[in-house]
Amino acid sequence: MDATTDLLIRKAERKDLEAIVEIFAGDPLGGHGDTTDPEAFGDYVAAFEKIALSSLQTLYVAVLGGEIVGTFQTALHTSLSGRGSSSLVVEAVQTRKDMRGRRIGERMMRHAIAEAQERGAKKVQLSSNALRTDAHRFYERLGFTRSHFGFRMPLK
């Protein structure tokens, strides 16, 4: 089923936060420690406020039938390398589990690509958990190529 005709992608609002957190917490592969525990909600509110105040970051939601069915975040990163070029980094791309297979993720990514073009970015980039083989095929189908290895160092 293709839900793209009725799908609305818009900037997230504070009232959307609980639904966004539920999507993250329902992801068994995420490994980010996301939870719907009310004691943790203040952390999400603080992060939302930082994102909302930034001119370089945007948190989005995908809405279908009045329900939040997906989310993603973008950040514009400018580097001296590449003659001062900018990249749009896409993070936390999630479609609600019961809504997968309806091209919602594709619409969200196409929205991010359009944003990159509007903002003059030279490229769109993202990282994906090595275990997410379905997501890797999805990104490749959209035209993304595997080009770098990612490294991380947890600090907390």
C-alpha positions in Angstrom: 0.0 0.0 0.0 1.3 3.4 -0.9 0.5 6.0 1.7 2.5 8.8 0.1 -0.5 10.7 -1.3 -2.0 11.4 2.1 1.2 11.7 4.0 2.2 15.1 5.5 5.8 15.8 6.4 6.3 18.8 8.7 8.6 20.1 11.4 8.0 18.4 14.7 6.3 20.3 17.5 6.6 19.8 21.2 3.2 18.1 21.3 4.7 15.4 18.9 7.4 14.3 21.3 5.7 11.4 23.0 4.8 9.8 19.7 8.4 10.3 18.5 9.8 8.7 21.6 7.4 5.8 21.3 8.7 5.1 17.8 12.3 5.2 19.0 11.6 3.0 22.1 9.8 0.4 19.9 13.0 -0.2 17.9 14.8 -3.3 19.0 17.9 -2.7 16.8 18.4 1.0 17.7 20.4 0.3 20.8 20.1 3.9 22.0 18.5 3.2 25.2 15.3 5.0 24.2 12.4 4.5 26.6 8.9 5.6 27.3 9.6 5.7 31.0 8.2 9.0 32.3 11.3 9.6 34.3 13.3 9.9 31.1 11.0 12.3 29.3 12.8 15.4 30.6 15.9 14.3 28.6 13.8 14.2 25.4 12.3 17.6 26.1 15.7 19.1 26.7 17.0 17.7 23.4 13.9 18.8 21.5 14.4 22.4 22.8 18.1 22.4 21.6 17.1 21.1 18.2 14.2 23.6 17.9 16.5 26.5 18.7 19.1 25.5 16.1 19.1 27.1 12.7 21.1 24.1 11.4 19.0 21.2 12.7 15.4 20.2 12.0 13.3 17.4 13.5 10.5 16.2 11.3 7.5 14.0 11.6 5.5 12.1 9.0 1.8 12.3 9.7 -0.9 10.0 8.2 -4.5 10.2 9.3 -3.6 12.5 12.1 -1.1 10.0 13.6 2.7 10.3 13.7 4.0 7.4 11.6 7.6 8.4 11.1 10.3 10.8 12.1 13.8 11.9 11.0 16.2 14.7 11.8 18.5 16.8 9.5 21.6 18.8 10.3 23.5 21.0 8.0 27.2 20.6 8.4 29.8 22.9 6.7 33.4 21.9 6.4 36.5 23.7 5.2 37.3 20.6 3.1 35.6 20.5 -0.2 36.2 24.2 -0.6 33.8 25.0 2.2 31.0 22.7 1.0 28.0 21.8 3.1 26.5 18.3 3.7 23.0 17.6 5.0 23.3 14.8 7.6 20.1 12.7 8.1 19.7 10.9 11.4 17.2 9.0 13.3 15.1 7.9 10.3 12.3 5.8 11.7 9.0 4.6 10.5 6.5 3.2 13.0 6.8 -0.6 12.9 3.2 -1.2 11.9 3.5 1.3 9.0 6.6 0.0 7.2 6.3 -1.0 3.6 4.1 1.9 2.7 6.8 4.1 1.2 6.8 6.5 4.2 10.5 6.2 4.6 11.0 7.0 1.0 8.9 10.1 1.2 10.9 11.2 4.3 14.2 10.7 2.6 13.0 12.5 -0.6 12.0 15.4 1.7 15.5 15.4 3.2 17.1 15.4 -0.2 15.0 18.3 -1.4 16.0 20.2 1.8 19.6 19.6 1.0 19.2 20.9 -2.5 17.3 24.0 -1.2 20.1 24.7 1.3 22.9 24.4 -1.3 24.4 21.2 0.2 26.9 19.3 -2.0 25.7 16.0 -0.6 23.3 14.1 1.7 24.9 11.7 4.1 23.8 9.3 6.8 25.0 6.4 8.8 23.1 3.2 9.4 23.5 0.5 12.1 25.5 -2.4 10.6 22.7 -4.8 11.6 20.1 -3.0 9.5 20.5 -4.8 6.2 16.9 -4.0 5.1 17.6 -0.3 5.7 20.9 -0.6 3.7 19.0 -2.0 0.7 16.4 0.8 1.1 19.1 3.6 1.1 20.8 2.0 -1.9 17.5 1.8 -3.8 17.2 5.6 -3.3 20.6 6.1 -4.8 22.9 6.3 -1.7 26.2 4.4 -2.0 28.3 2.9 0.7 31.4 5.0 0.8 32.9 5.2 4.3 33.3 3.3 7.5 31.9 4.8 10.7 33.6 4.8 14.0 32.3 5.8 17.4 33.5 6.2 20.9 30.8 6.3 23.6 31.6 8.9 26.3 28.8 8.1 28.7 
